[in-house]
Amino acid sequence: MSTSTTDRRPPTAAGGPAGPRRPAPRLPLGHAWQTTRERLAAGGFMAPAVLLVTLFLLAPFVWTVYRSFFSDTRTAPFSWFDNYALFASDPALARSIQNTLMWVVGTVALPFVLGLAIAVMTNAGRLSRLARLCVVLPYALSGSAVAVVWNFMLTTDGAVNQVLTTVGLDSVAQGWLLTWPGNTVVMILANAWQATGVAVILFLVGLQSIPPETLEAGSLDGANGWQQFRHIVLPQLRPVSIIVIGMSLVNGLKSFDLIWVLTQGGPGRATETLAVSMYNETFLELRPGAGAAIAVVLTVIVLAASWVYLRRQLDVKGG
């Protein structure tokens, strides 16, 4: 008896006849509705934060970018990239970029090195708490208050020059805020005096989270103090170091209050950074178009520097 062609079915992987395809199981209607409710609830909780970010961050930035393409004259309001061309033609803005780079280097290197050194030296000991308090206390002050303190010290007849004159170093005494680049350097030192406190706090947290067993193992292997610090302590402080350097990088790029109170960008415009130039062009020179262009450039520099730094650190950590 011959077999019908309809009964001939391709064998399955198990060798048996292939059965009809079964449709994918569908989720119950109640489960789908519950998932939708959870998503709507999550969106409802996120909506106020998204609205605030859009209202106070994204919308002003979009308006600033739009305003940067308009000049401050009535004859030719739309100027394309004329405001951005000021960076190549205005010597004050060229000096501002130079000062900003100096601030970035100083505000990253000094708090990092000083904060790490102070944290290591005060991690244990009788007077460690008092020493940490003295170092961290300036961080509780505002930038304007720090500027007032340092202005009292750095003026021509200030405390620094009086001390130098008292000890017979009259030749060293000078107008610390009157000549470039010395005035920028002393302001970076003043900023480091304040910013080192938060670096000390973060490094202390990192040091206290290091397991003592690793240090004991290194000591048993014959590693001295420096070798333990270099090969055991520093690698375990890498996450804290990323935070400290990232914060210092952003703070250095947007420094304003201390510079404004001490010198207002002077003498002339010698000590301006991009943040001070933005304020000066917008509110003092009454050129909001040029000020908006400076703000856009500064924002791009901050975002690019932060992105490059964090991407590099995360790539190294992931590798």
C-alpha positions in Angstrom: 0.0 0.0 0.0 1.5 3.3 -1.0 2.0 6.2 1.4 0.1 9.4 0.7 2.2 12.4 -0.1 0.5 14.4 2.6 2.0 12.1 5.2 5.5 12.7 4.0 6.9 15.3 6.3 10.6 16.2 6.8 12.1 14.7 9.8 12.9 16.8 12.8 16.2 17.0 14.6 15.0 14.2 16.9 14.2 12.0 13.8 10.4 12.2 14.2 7.9 14.0 12.0 7.8 17.8 12.2 4.7 19.0 13.9 2.8 22.2 13.1 4.4 25.5 14.2 3.0 26.7 17.5 2.5 30.5 17.9 4.7 32.3 20.4 3.0 32.4 23.8 1.3 35.7 24.5 1.6 37.5 27.7 -1.6 37.8 29.7 -3.5 41.0 29.2 -3.1 41.8 32.9 0.7 41.4 32.8 1.0 43.8 29.8 -1.2 46.4 31.5 0.9 46.1 34.7 4.1 46.7 32.6 2.5 49.8 31.0 1.5 51.1 34.4 5.0 50.7 35.7 6.5 52.6 32.7 4.0 55.4 33.1 4.7 55.6 36.8 8.5 55.8 36.1 7.9 58.5 33.5 5.7 60.4 35.9 8.5 60.4 38.5 11.1 61.4 35.9 9.0 64.1 34.3 9.6 66.9 36.9 13.4 66.4 36.7 13.4 66.3 32.9 11.2 69.5 32.9 13.5 71.3 35.3 16.6 70.3 33.3 15.0 71.4 30.1 13.7 74.7 31.5 16.8 75.8 33.4 19.7 74.2 31.4 18.8 73.1 27.9 16.5 76.1 27.0 19.0 78.8 28.1 21.8 77.0 26.3 19.8 76.8 23.1 19.0 80.5 23.4 22.6 81.3 24.0 23.7 79.5 20.9 21.0 81.3 18.9 22.0 84.7 20.3 25.7 84.1 19.5 25.0 84.4 15.8 23.6 87.9 16.1 25.7 91.0 16.4 25.0 93.9 18.8 24.4 96.5 16.1 21.0 97.4 14.5 22.3 97.6 10.9 23.4 94.0 10.5 21.8 91.9 13.3 22.6 88.5 11.9 26.3 88.1 11.8 26.9 84.4 11.3 30.3 83.6 12.9 31.6 87.2 13.4 31.3 86.9 17.2 33.4 83.7 17.2 36.0 85.4 15.0 36.8 87.7 17.9 38.8 84.9 19.4 41.3 85.3 16.6 41.3 89.1 16.4 40.9 90.3 20.0 44.1 90.2 22.1 42.1 90.2 25.3 40.3 87.0 24.4 43.6 85.4 23.4 45.0 86.3 26.8 41.8 85.0 28.4 42.3 81.6 26.7 45.9 81.5 28.0 44.8 82.3 31.5 42.1 79.7 31.4 44.7 77.0 30.4 46.9 78.2 33.3 44.0 77.9 35.7 43.2 74.4 34.4 46.7 73.2 35.0 47.0 74.8 38.4 43.6 73.9 39.7 44.1 70.2 38.7 47.7 69.7 39.8 47.9 71.6 43.1 44.7 70.2 44.8 45.5 66.7 43.6 49.1 66.7 44.8 48.5 68.6 48.0 45.3 66.8 48.9 46.9 63.4 48.4 50.0 64.3 50.4 48.0 65.8 53.3 45.6 62.8 53.3 48.4 60.3 53.6 50.2 62.3 56.3 47.1 62.8 58.4 45.5 59.4 57.9 46.8 58.3 61.3 48.2 60.2 64.3 47.3 62.2 67.4 47.1 65.5 65.7 45.5 64.2 62.5 42.0 65.4 63.2 43.2 68.9 64.0 45.4 69.0 60.9 42.5 67.9 58.7 40.2 70.5 60.2 42.7 73.3 59.5 43.0 72.1 55.9 39.3 71.4 55.2 38.0 74.6 56.9 38.7 76.9 53.9 36.5 74.7 51.7 33.5 75.7 53.8 34.1 79.4 52.8 32.7 80.9 49.6 34.9 82.0 46.8 34.2 85.6 47.6 35.2 85.2 51.2 38.4 83.5 50.2 39.1 86.4 47.8 38.6 88.9 50.6 41.1 87.1 52.8 43.7 86.9 50.1 43.1 90.5 49.0 44.1 91.5 52.6 47.3 89.5 52.2 48.3 90.4 48.6 47.7 94.1 48.3 50.8 96.4 48.1 50.5 97.2 51.8 49.1 93.8 52.7 50.2 91.2 55.2 52.6 89.4 52.8 54.6 92.5 52.0 54.6 93.6 55.6 56.0 90.2 56.7 58.7 90.4 54.0 59.7 93.9 55.1 59.8 92.9 58.7 62.3 90.0 58.0 64.5 92.2 55.8 63.3 90.9 52.4 62.2 94.3 51.0 63.4 93.4 47.6 61.0 90.5 47.3 58.0 92.6 48.3 55.9 93.7 45.3 52.4 94.4 44.0 51.4 90.8 43.8 48.2 91.5 41.9 49.5 94.1 39.5 51.8 92.3 37.0 51.1 89.3 34.8 51.6 86.3 35.0 52.4 86.6 38.7 48.9 87.8 39.5 47.4 84.8 37.8 49.8 82.5 39.7 49.0 83.9 43.1 45.2 83.6 42.4 45.7 80.0 41.4 47.5 79.4 44.8 44.6 81.1 46.6 42.1 78.8 44.8 44.2 75.8 45.7 44.2 76.8 49.3 40.4 76.5 49.2 40.0 73.5 46.9 42.5 71.3 48.6 40.0 70.6 51.4 37.6 68.5 49.3 40.5 66.6 47.8 41.7 65.7 51.3 38.3 64.5 52.3 37.9 62.3 49.2 41.4 60.8 49.5 40.9 60.1 53.2 37.8 58.1 52.3 39.8 56.2 49.7 42.6 55.5 52.1 40.3 54.2 54.8 38.6 51.9 52.4 41.9 50.1 51.5 42.0 46.6 53.1 44.9 46.5 55.6 45.6 42.9 54.5 47.0 44.2 51.2 49.5 46.5 53.0 50.5 43.7 55.4 51.1 41.4 52.4 53.3 44.0 50.8 55.2 44.4 54.0 55.8 40.6 54.3 57.1 40.6 50.7 59.7 43.2 51.6 58.1 46.3 50.1 59.2 49.6 51.8 56.9 52.5 52.5 57.3 54.1 49.1 56.9 50.8 47.2 53.7 50.1 49.1 52.4 53.6 48.3 53.2 53.3 44.7 52.2 49.8 43.9 49.4 49.1 46.5 47.9 52.4 47.7 47.9 54.5 44.4 46.2 51.8 42.2 43.4 51.4 44.8 42.9 55.2 44.9 42.2 55.3 41.2 38.4 55.8 41.5 38.9 58.7 43.9 41.6 60.2 41.8 39.2 60.2 38.8 36.6 62.2 40.9 39.2 64.7 42.2 40.7 65.4 38.8 37.3 65.7 37.1 36.0 68.1 39.7 39.1 70.2 39.6 39.1 70.3 35.8 35.5 71.7 35.7 36.1 74.1 38.5 39.3 75.4 36.8 37.5 76.1 33.5 34.6 78.0 35.1 36.6 80.0 37.7 35.0 83.4 38.2 34.2 84.7 41.8 37.7 84.7 43.2 39.2 86.4 40.1 36.4 89.0 40.0 36.7 90.0 43.7 40.6 90.1 43.6 41.3 91.9 40.3 38.0 92.1 38.2 40.1 90.7 35.4 42.7 93.5 35.6 44.9 95.3 35.5 43.3 96.1 32.2 42.1 92.7 31.1 45.3 90.8 31.9 43.9 88.3 34.3 40.6 87.5 32.6 39.6 83.8 32.1 36.8 82.9 29.6 34.2 83.0 32.4 35.3 86.6 33.4 35.4 87.6 29.7 31.9 86.3 29.2 30.6 88.5 32.1 32.7 91.5 31.0 31.5 91.4 27.4 27.8 90.8 28.3 27.2 93.1 31.2 30.0 95.7 31.2 30.7 96.2 27.4 27.0 95.6 26.7 27.8 93.1 23.9 25.6 90.1 24.6 26.3 88.6 21.2 30.0 88.4 21.9 29.3 87.2 25.5 27.0 84.4 24.1 29.8 83.3 21.8 32.3 83.1 24.7 29.7 81.2 26.7 29.2 78.6 23.9 32.9 78.2 23.5 33.4 77.7 27.2 30.6 75.2 27.4 32.0 73.2 24.5 35.5 73.2 26.1 34.1 72.0 29.5 32.0 69.3 28.0 34.8 68.1 25.6 37.5 68.1 28.3 35.2 66.2 30.7 34.1 63.7 28.1 37.7 63.0 26.8 39.0 62.6 30.4 36.2 60.4 31.7 36.2 58.3 28.5 39.9 57.7 28.7 39.7 56.8 32.4 36.8 54.4 31.9 38.4 52.8 28.9 41.6 52.2 30.9 39.5 50.8 33.8 37.5 48.6 31.5 40.7 47.2 29.8 
